[in-house]
């Protein structure tokens, strides 16, 4: 009997474009972006550019998690067709999407106890999360087993560094992602924060005055933490600042001999909190290797 290939599913907070989902034959579910009294599906009918332009004009888009029904219908479909499905979820510390998916997984498994459906919290975000997903999708295409795919994804997710900076802490404050005091002090002194993700949460790492030294410092952190950089795919996502993202990519290639850098927009759902001008860098740390 031939093994049925495993289907990989991710949500729009992976900041992977529709092209990736079709190329690797993956399922996608969308977080919701609320803007101008309308609801949009992230990655489907709203672009990151729409969101960043609205924010520059003083609007405050809101986001909400993937609706339970979206998970229920997909999980039911896979349960019925007996195809194995792994849903790699956006960090549970930044969204309720993972918890919702877990609840729906249990509901579907009550009706279909044999369903081979697994929901995993990556504790990752943006392209850091996207890189974990892409690797899982490649393994699925190679016919790897559910266990092999989950083991690899868990290890990658655990060792994925997220180093990023935002142009204005005000946006993260509005979304409840950093404290009011931190945001106030930051904008007052033209301080550019460098943040990272630790156990799925956004944690401020250090503060830089102005933007000149910022990319250089991000590179230093990459050197301190990164392992085997020349042989891994590095990710960069940006809040409508392709020029700076490309500059960072060039610096990384030059300094570390990195061959492949994936550059994408910070998607609408994450962008609604991080704001325009965000630059985020993702790579595997030393302890992965």
Residue pairs with C-beta under 8 A, 6 or more apart in sequence:
3 143
3 145
4 82
4 83
4 84
5 83
5 84
5 140
5 141
5 143
6 84
6 85
6 86
6 140
6 144
6 145
6 146
6 149
7 25
7 26
7 27
7 78
7 83
7 84
7 85
7 86
7 140
8 24
8 26
8 27
8 86
8 88
8 133
8 136
8 137
8 140
8 149
9 26
9 27
9 28
9 29
9 74
9 85
9 86
9 87
9 88
10 16
10 21
10 26
10 27
10 28
10 29
10 87
10 88
10 89
10 129
10 130
10 133
11 28
11 29
11 30
11 31
11 66
11 89
11 90
11 97
12 28
12 29
12 30
12 31
12 41
12 42
12 43
12 44
12 267
12 268
12 269
13 31
13 42
13 90
13 94
13 95
13 97
13 125
13 126
13 129
13 267
13 269
13 270
14 88
14 90
14 126
14 127
14 129
14 130
14 133
14 267
15 126
15 127
15 129
15 130
15 237
15 264
15 265
15 266
15 267
15 270
16 127
16 130
16 133
16 134
16 264
17 43
17 264
18 28
18 43
20 26
20 130
20 134
20 137
21 27
21 28
24 134
24 137
24 138
24 140
24 141
25 137
25 141
26 133
26 137
27 74
27 85
27 87
28 43
29 66
29 70
29 71
29 74
30 41
30 42
30 43
30 44
30 66
30 70
30 269
31 42
31 63
31 64
31 65
31 66
31 90
31 95
31 97
31 269
32 39
32 40
32 41
32 42
32 63
32 64
32 65
32 66
32 67
32 269
33 39
33 40
33 41
33 42
33 46
33 51
33 61
33 62
33 63
33 268
33 269
33 272
34 40
34 61
34 62
34 63
34 64
35 46
35 50
35 51
35 54
35 59
35 61
35 62
36 54
36 59
40 46
40 268
42 63
42 267
42 268
42 269
43 267
43 268
46 268
47 265
47 268
48 239
48 240
48 265
48 266
48 267
48 268
48 271
49 240
49 265
50 268
51 61
51 268
51 271
51 272
52 239
52 240
52 271
52 275
52 276
53 240
54 61
55 61
55 171
55 271
55 272
55 275
55 276
56 276
60 174
61 268
61 272
62 272
63 95
63 175
63 269
63 272
63 273
65 95
65 96
65 97
65 100
66 97
66 100
66 101
67 100
68 100
68 103
68 104
71 87
71 100
71 101
71 104
71 105
72 104
72 107
72 108
74 85
75 85
75 104
75 105
75 108
75 115
75 117
76 108
76 111
76 112
78 84
78 85
78 115
78 116
78 117
79 108
79 109
79 111
79 112
79 114
79 115
79 117
80 112
82 114
82 115
82 116
83 116
84 116
84 117
84 118
84 146
85 116
85 117
85 118
86 118
86 120
86 136
86 140
86 146
86 149
86 150
86 153
87 101
87 105
87 117
87 118
87 119
87 120
88 120
88 122
88 129
88 132
88 133
88 136
88 153
88 157
89 97
89 98
89 101
89 119
89 120
89 121
89 122
90 97
90 98
90 122
90 124
90 125
90 129
91 98
91 121
91 122
91 123
91 124
91 125
91 129
91 197
91 200
91 201
92 98
92 99
92 121
92 123
92 200
93 123
93 199
93 200
93 201
94 125
94 177
94 200
94 201
94 202
98 119
98 121
101 119
102 119
105 117
105 118
105 119
108 115
108 117
109 115
109 117
116 146
118 146
118 150
120 150
120 153
120 154
120 157
121 200
122 129
122 132
122 133
122 153
122 157
122 160
123 157
123 158
123 197
123 199
123 200
124 132
124 157
124 160
124 162
124 197
124 200
125 162
125 197
125 270
126 162
126 235
126 237
126 266
126 267
126 270
126 280
126 282
127 235
127 236
127 237
127 262
127 264
127 280
127 282
128 160
128 161
128 162
128 197
128 235
128 280
128 282
129 157
129 160
130 235
130 262
130 264
131 156
131 160
131 233
131 235
131 262
131 282
132 153
132 156
132 157
132 160
134 233
135 152
135 153
135 156
136 149
136 152
136 153
139 148
139 149
139 152
140 149
155 288
156 284
156 288
159 284
159 285
159 287
159 288
160 282
160 283
160 284
160 285
161 196
161 222
161 225
161 226
161 281
161 282
161 283
161 284
161 285
162 196
162 197
162 280
162 281
162 282
163 194
163 195
163 196
163 205
163 218
163 221
163 222
163 225
163 280
163 281
163 282
164 194
164 195
164 196
164 274
164 278
164 279
164 280
164 281
165 192
165 193
165 194
165 195
165 208
165 214
165 218
165 278
165 279
165 280
166 172
166 192
166 193
166 195
166 239
166 274
166 275
166 277
166 278
167 192
167 239
167 275
167 276
167 277
167 278
168 186
168 187
168 275
168 277
169 178
169 182
169 183
169 186
169 187
169 193
170 183
170 187
170 275
171 273
171 274
171 275
172 178
172 183
172 202
172 273
172 274
172 275
173 179
173 180
173 182
173 183
174 273
175 272
175 273
177 202
177 273
178 202
178 204
182 193
182 204
185 191
186 192
186 193
186 207
189 209
190 209
190 210
191 207
191 208
191 209
192 207
192 208
192 209
192 210
192 211
192 214
193 204
193 205
193 206
193 207
193 208
194 204
194 205
194 206
194 207
194 208
194 214
194 217
194 218
194 221
195 202
195 203
195 204
195 205
196 202
196 203
196 205
197 203
205 221
206 217
208 214
208 217
215 244
215 247
215 248
215 251
215 279
218 248
218 279
218 281
219 248
219 251
219 252
219 255
222 229
222 252
222 256
222 281
222 283
223 255
223 256
225 283
225 285
225 286
226 256
226 283
226 284
226 285
226 286
227 284
227 285
227 286
227 287
227 288
227 289
228 284
228 289
229 252
229 256
229 257
229 258
229 283
230 256
230 257
230 258
230 259
231 259
232 258
232 283
232 284
233 260
233 261
233 262
234 249
234 252
234 258
234 260
234 261
234 262
234 281
234 282
234 283
235 261
235 262
235 263
235 264
235 280
235 281
235 282
235 283
236 245
236 248
236 249
236 261
236 262
236 263
236 264
236 279
236 280
236 281
236 282
237 245
237 263
237 264
237 265
237 266
237 267
237 278
237 279
237 280
237 282
238 244
238 245
238 263
238 264
238 265
238 266
238 278
238 279
238 280
239 265
239 266
239 271
239 274
239 275
239 276
239 277
239 278
239 279
240 265
240 276
240 277
241 276
241 277
241 278
241 279
242 263
244 279
245 263
245 279
246 263
248 279
248 281
249 261
249 263
252 258
252 261
252 281
253 259
253 261
265 271
266 274
266 278
266 280
271 278
274 280
